[in-house]
Amino acid sequence: MSPHLYIALSGHGLGHITRTLAVIQELITLQPKMQLTIATNTPQMVLQSYLDHLFNYRPVALDVGVVQKDIAILFEFRTAVAGGHPPPLVLRNFRS
């Protein structure tokens, strides 16, 4: 039975993604019969452009990160909502 690697990959930017995919590609070189599943909200087409191996794609948002207007202004309330449903008592402490 060949090994099966399951990767949960956060979509926090192309740099993080490409570094992770480079490691995966090296593992594929070492284990060419390895089964691979990637769970991420990164588009499948991006993953395919970096990997020379068939893989199962599971589209899922693993981490919303921080919702920001720009590099200096973040939206705490929008970030909380993007990550799920914030507790009602906490809502009044957030800015939008």
C-alpha positions in Angstrom: 0.0 0.0 0.0 1.4 3.4 -0.9 1.6 6.2 1.6 -1.1 8.9 1.6 -0.2 12.5 2.5 -3.0 14.8 3.5 -2.1 18.5 3.5 -4.2 21.2 5.1 -2.9 24.3 3.3 -3.8 27.8 4.5 -4.3 30.3 1.7 -2.3 33.1 3.4 -0.5 34.3 0.3 1.3 32.9 -2.6 4.7 32.8 -0.8 3.4 30.4 1.9 1.7 28.3 -0.7 4.6 28.1 -3.1 7.1 27.1 -0.3 4.7 24.4 0.9 4.2 23.1 -2.6 8.0 23.0 -3.1 8.3 20.7 -0.1 5.4 18.6 -1.3 7.1 18.3 -4.8 10.3 17.0 -3.1 8.3 14.5 -1.1 6.7 13.3 -4.3 10.2 12.9 -5.8 11.1 10.7 -2.8 7.8 8.8 -2.9 6.5 8.8 -6.5 3.6 6.4 -5.7 2.4 8.5 -2.8 -1.3 9.4 -2.8 -1.9 13.1 -2.1 -4.9 15.1 -0.8 -4.7 18.9 -0.5 -7.4 20.7 1.5 -7.3 24.5 0.8 -9.1 27.4 -0.6 -6.3 28.0 -3.0 -7.6 27.5 -6.5 -6.9 24.0 -7.9 -5.4 25.5 -11.0 -2.6 27.2 -8.9 -1.8 23.9 -7.2 -1.6 22.1 -10.5 0.8 24.6 -11.9 3.3 23.8 -9.2 2.9 20.0 -8.8 3.9 17.2 -11.2 1.6 14.7 -9.5 -2.1 13.8 -9.4 -3.8 14.8 -6.2 -7.2 14.9 -4.6 -8.5 18.5 -4.2 -10.7 19.4 -1.2 -11.8 23.0 -1.4 -12.1 24.4 2.1 -11.3 27.6 3.9 -9.1 26.7 6.8 -8.2 30.1 8.2 -9.7 33.5 7.3 -6.7 35.4 8.4 -7.5 39.1 9.1 -9.9 41.2 7.0 -8.0 44.4 6.2 -8.7 47.7 4.4 -5.0 48.1 3.8 -1.7 47.2 5.4 -2.4 49.4 8.5 -6.2 49.1 9.0 -7.8 45.9 10.0 -11.5 45.2 10.5 -11.9 43.2 13.8 -15.7 42.8 13.4 -15.5 41.6 9.8 -12.7 39.2 10.7 -14.8 37.7 13.5 -17.8 37.3 11.2 -15.6 35.7 8.5 -14.3 33.2 11.0 -17.8 32.1 12.1 -20.4 33.7 14.4 -18.9 35.8 17.1 -20.5 35.8 20.6 -23.2 38.5 20.8 -21.6 40.1 23.9 -18.3 40.5 22.1 -19.9 42.3 19.0 -20.2 45.7 20.7 -16.4 45.7 21.4 -15.5 45.4 17.7 -15.1 48.1 15.2 -16.3 47.6 11.7 
